[in-house]
Amino acid sequence: MLNTVIIFGFFAVFLRLIDLMIFNHKLLSEKGQQQYLKAEEIQSRRGIIFDRMGRELALNVEMESLYCEPDIINRDSESIKKLAFAIEKEPKEVFAKIPRNGKFVWIERKLEPSLSDKIKRLNIKGTGFMNEAKRVYPKGRLASHILGFVGIDNQALEGIELQYDKYLRAKGGKVFLDRDAGGRILSSGIEKEVKGNNIILTIDEGLQGIIEKEIDKAMLKWRASAASVIMMDPFTGEILALANRPSFDPNTAGRYRDFEKKNRSITDLYEPGSTFKIIVGVGALEEKIVRPDTIFDVSKGGIEVGGKVIRDVHKHGVLTFKEVIQKSSNVGSIMIGLKLGKDKIYKYAKLLGIGEKTHIDLPGEVSGWIHPPERWSATSLGAIPIGQEVAVTPLQILRAYSAIANGGFLVRPHVVSEIISPEGEVIYSFNKMEERYVISQSTAETFREILKSVVWEGGTGRCASVDGNEVAGKTGTAQMIDPITKRYSKQKYVSSFVGFVPADNPRLALIVVIYEPKGQIYGGVVAAPIFRDIADQSLSYLNIPREDDTGETLLVVSR
C-alpha cells in the first residue's frame, strides 16, 4: 500500500512538472521575468550636426542618470537625506519623486561623473544608474540661434534641432534591468540602439566666429538693445553665418529668457529706412523712367506729400539719380517714387521678396508686410520710398540686395546642405531651384555701380570701405515706433548697413542691423564699420585675394 502511495505521489509530481515546464512554460516565464527583469525605453542618440567643413557643432555624450525602484528602495529618512544632499536637493523634493510602489522612477538625470561617483558610494538599496545620451553643443553660444536646443528627454525645441527633428532623432531601443530575489540589481544591458542621421550645415564655424566676435564688440560699444548679422552666398543662398544678440548657450537653454532665444534675424520685423530705397531705384531703372545721370533738384531740402513735409537730414542742391542713392536723399527718393507710382513701387517690392517669407529652413520665420496700393494713405507715397510704412526681416533685405549682386535673381536662403545616414548614405541634399530673374541683368549691373558709389568719398557708407576690395552697399537709419505713443520715437533708432563684396565679383552678401544704439544713430556711423571689419576678416579667412593683387582669383565660396 505504501509503495502504491509513493509511486502515485511521484507520478503526480511528474505530471505537474510536465504541466509547468511544457504546457505553461511561456506564461510562467513571462511572470518570472516581470519579477526580476524590468525593461525601460531609452532616449535616442540624435544625429550629429556639422558645419560645412565637418566640424562638430552638436553631438552626444554618455552620462549616467539615477533611478530608483519604489518597491524596494530604502525609504528611511537618513538615506534620503544623504541622497538629497549629494544631488543638492531638499529631502522633500526627493521624497516627492518616489511613489509608494512601482518598478521604476527617475531621481536625477544626466549627472556629472563626479556626482554619480559620490552617489554610488552611498550604496542606497533600490537605486541604480542608467547610461543616457546628453545633447552637447561644444562651441557654447556659437550659432545657437541656428542650432536651437533640446529638452531633458532630447525632445527638439528650437532651431535645426526642431526643423529637422524627424531626420535627427531615432528610436532609442530598450534597456533591461536584472534583479535577484532580494531585489538587488545585478546587471543591465541595451537590447538595441539606433542612431539618428547626421546633418551638414552651410555654416562655416570660422566665419560664424568672426561675426559673433564683432557683434559682441558692437553691442558693447553702442550699448544697443539688440543686433542681427547675416552672411550669405548671394548666388546660392547658403547662409555662411548668422548671429543675434541677445543670445544664449544651448547647453543650458532653460536658464535663459524667451527673448534671448529668439532668432530675430527671421522673427523680428523692423522698418528698413534707407536700405529700402533700392526698391524705387531698381524699379525706376527697370521701367526706364530714369538713367544714372537723370537730374533731381532737391535744393529745397523738403518735399510735401499728402500734407506732410519730409526733409533730408543734410541739405543738397541738384543731384543725379546716382547721387540721390549715394547720398541717401529722402527728397530725391520720394521724387523717384512719385515718378514710378504706387502700383510699380508695390510690384518691385513684391518681386524682390518684400512682405513674403524667404522659406529658409528654420522655424519661426515671419513674412513682414507692405500694404497693397489700394490701402495706401495720402502720405504713403512719401513714406514707403524711404522705407517707412513697411515691415521686413533682416534676411528679406539681404536677399533683395543679393539679387543685385548676382545679376537679378532671387535665391532661397538655407542652412542645411546635406543629411547623411549613419551608414554614410546621402539621404537629402539641398535642391537649388531654377533661377527666377526678378530684374534684368543690365539693371542689376547698373545699380551695382551706384551702390559702389555709396562707399566712395561723398557717400553715406564710406566707413564700410574695405582695403583692397571694393564694396557695394547701402546705409539705413530708421526711427522705431514708440509702443506707448504709437508714434515715431525721437530716441530709438535702427541703424543698418547691407551690401556685398568684392563688388564686381561678389563672394559675400552681408547685413548688419543694430537696434537702439546709444551715442550715434546713423547707419553709416554705427553699422558700416561693423560691416567693414567683418568683411575684411572674412575675405582673409577665405583666402580671397585683394582686387589690386595680380594673379588668378581664388574661388573659395561656391556659387
Buried (B, 14 or more C-beta within 10 A) or exposed (E): EEEEEEEEEEEEEEEEEEEEEEEEEEEEEEEEEEEEEBBBEBBBBBBBBBBBEEBBBBBBEEBBBBBBBBBBBBBEEEBBEBBBBBBEBEBEEBEEEBEEEEBBEBBBBBBEEEBBEBBBEEEBBBBBBBBBBBBEBEBEBBBBBBBBBBEBEBEBBBBBBBBBBEBBBBEBBBBBBBBEEEBEBEEBEEEEBEBBBBBBBBBBBBBBBBBBBBBBEBBEBBEBBBBBBBBBBBBBBBBBBBBBBBBBBBBEBEEBEEEBBBBBBBBBBBBBBBBBBBBBBBBBBBBEBBEBEBEBEBEEBEBEBEEEEBEBBEEBEEBBBBBBBBBBBBBBBBBBBBBBBBEBBBBBBBBBBBBBBBEBBBBBBBBBBBBEBEEBEEBBBBBBBBBBBBBBBBBBBBBBBBBBBBBBBBBBBBBBBBBBBBEEEEEBEBEBEEEEBBBBEEBBEBBBEBBBBBBEEEBBBBBBBBEBBBBBBBBBBBBBBEEEEEEBBEEBBBBBBBBBBBBBBBBBBBBBBBBBBEEBBBBBBBBBBBBBBBBBBBBEBBEBBEBEEEEEEEEEBEE
